[in-house]
Amino acid sequence: MLAYDKEHILHPYAPSIPSMDMQFVKSASGVYLELEDGRKIIDGMSSWWSVIHGYNVPELNAAASEQLSKMSHVMFGGLTHEPAIKLAKTLLEITDESLEHIFFSDSGSVSVEVALKMAYQYWNSQGNKQKNKILAFSKGYHGDTFGAMSVCDPVTGMHSAFEGILHKNIFADAPSPAFNDEWDEKHIEDFKSKLEHYHTEIAAVILEPIVQGAGGMRIYSPSLLTSVRTLCDKYDILLILDEVATGFGRTGKLFAYEHAEVTPDILCVGKALTGGYLSMAATLTSKKVMQGVEANGNVLMHGPTFMANPLACAIANASLELLLKSPWQERVEGIESQLKNELQKCEELDIVKEIRVLGAIGVIELNADVDLAWMTEKFIAHGIWVRPFLNLVYIMPPYIISKEELSTLTGALYEVVKEFGAI
Ligand SMILES: *Cc1c(COP(=O)(O)O)cnc(C)c1O
């Protein structure tokens, strides 16, 4: 099977004939992935932010089987169903009260495409055809589809591979200062001047609140977010917050924008929405935005085949119920303080540039890019699954990870990073 995989199956951002061997996962339970040879390794990645309750969760399995026996899928054009209505209600309840409409889609990237369409159509439908650009931030990541790529970091965000094809947007300096650093107006200057200069062309601002994920694992001050909101209001520009990675408790708040007490005009959620069981995302917005979109008889032009898939909605409902009745905040705070304690000693290593921790996210920034194949092998030998990129070794474990398991994870990180620094 591995030979077949190697010959035919493409993996994320990887050559068709991969330079490194894939790990074969037989099953997964709790925080553990079971490999082909029976070894069990701790998943430090929550399968890219999504598996917040761990794997093979009885409550989610039950919700899936129950929904399967009713209907796995039904089209959403002209039809509706309880799982979607229930999920809409919950999501609109737990997010800002100004958000009153929700659009379900199949992935985070598509939720961003929908957000961008909402922003463009908001102005277009009202007769303003000039506003066809988005102001985004350097080091941002918003997904892999064309609209989403056009607002990803212009240097590391795949723009060079699609030169001349991507829509040209405007970029402000990466958000700063760091989470706990003192605020100074100089941190908003570049953003402010871009807004002043281009506001007649800008439909919306997009950013990942507080934590920039795949564009650099950067954690920034809530004051920046507050200032961005204030300036968007001043220039009457929509604010899209992309919480696809940060949503559902990961940063210590249910949604990261709560660190700054700001209100988005459009909000994207995904990744952890179904607890990592199925691909699903949503774009939430206000009455004001929908009224703008629908001015002069227009409607939002999007409608995926698997929109509001009942199976995914039912699992999302069970996942949110499980999350909201769990002591998730305590758990995430516990992970945060343990990460702070246990990753701190990495700072003594010369290879380490900086340690960053917020909520259940721990980042070790190195002074050099990692050798992915070498490091992956070492991590597995230490019993953990961690997938670094460039010079970033980072973890965001399932919230249910035990103290001992987390110590195994951080201990192994230290040992492997230390060994990497020595070669
Ligand atoms: C992962 C991610 C996306 C894209 O989600 P997919 O489900 O991979 O399409 C968009 N925005 C952010 C912030 C993400 O982390």
The ligand as a Gaussian input file, in Angstrom:
#p B3LYP/6-31G(d) Opt

LIG

0 1
 C       -6.338000      26.219000       7.572000
 C       -6.774000      27.622000       7.392000
 C       -7.578000      28.010000       6.308000
 C       -7.972000      27.043000       5.214000
 O       -8.748000      26.012000       5.667000
 P       -8.873000      24.643000       4.800000
 O       -9.911000      23.874000       5.533000
 O       -7.523000      24.016000       4.807000
 O       -9.306000      25.046000       3.435000
 C       -7.981000      29.323000       6.235000
 N       -7.629000      30.213000       7.175000
 C       -6.866000      29.888000       8.231000
 C       -6.520000      30.912000       9.251000
 C       -6.403000      28.577000       8.372000
 O       -5.617000      28.251000       9.405000

